[in-house]
Amino acid sequence: MTEKEKMLAGESYDCGDKELITRWHLAKKLAKQYYDTDTTDKEQLNSILDQLLGSRGENVWVSAPIYVDYGENIHLGNNIEINMN
């Protein structure tokens, strides 16, 4: 069983695992790109969310900054607004 599989199963896992660390760094990079993107550039914002999240429905708005560890375990439905604080 991989460390990621252990994590997803709710078991103890090594958070220093190469696969998990790689995804963690990618999530931080994408979150920064999201923060740095102009709020009027909806196409770019959606593209970043598609890379960051596990899935995203239609009409989704997430106010920056967004903080995640991996991101891929987050699934958003339709007509979602996540505001700050």
N, C-alpha and C positions, 0 to 999 in steps of 0.2 A: 504494500500500500504506500503510495507517495505521501509526502508531507501535506500536499494540497488536499488529497483525498481524506487524510486524517483530520485536517482542519474543517473540511466541509461536513464530516461525520460527527463533529463536536468532540473529537478525541484530542489528547495532547499531541502537539506537533512541534517541529523545529522551525521557528519563524525565520531562522537564518538560512533556510533552504534556498538554493540558487534560483529555482523556479519562482518561489514566492518573493524573493528579494528583487528579481528582475521585474515582476509584475508591479511590485510596490513602487519601484523607481519610475516605471512607465506611468503609473497612476498619478504620481506627484508631478511629472512632466506635463501630462495632459491637463491636470487641474490648474497648473500655472498658465498654460496656453489659454485655457478657458478664461481665466482671470484677466489675461492680457488682451483678449479679443474685444473689439468694439461691440457694445451691446446692440448696435443696429445691424451687425453682420450675422443675422440669424442662420444663414447657410453654414458659415464656419462654426458657429456655436453648436449647431446640431451635429455637424461632422465630428466635433470633439466629443460630444456626449455619446455618440454612437461608438466611438473607440473606447471611451472610458467605462460606460455602463454595460451591464449584461444585456439589457434591452430597454427600449424607449418607445412609448406610444406616440400618438399624434398630439400636437398642441401642448408641448412640454416646455416649461420655463423654469430654469434654475438660476437664482441670483448668485453671482460670484461674491465672495470666494466659496468654493466647494471643497470640502475636506473628505477624503476617502483613504482607506488603506489600500484596497485593491480595485474597487469600483465595479469589477465584473460580477460581483454578487448582488448588485443593486438592479432592480427591475422596476421601471416606472410605467404606469398605464397611461391612458388618454386623459387629456385635460387636467394636467398637474402643474401646480405652481409651488415651487419651493423658494420661499423668501429667506432673507438673511435673519440671523439671530432668532 
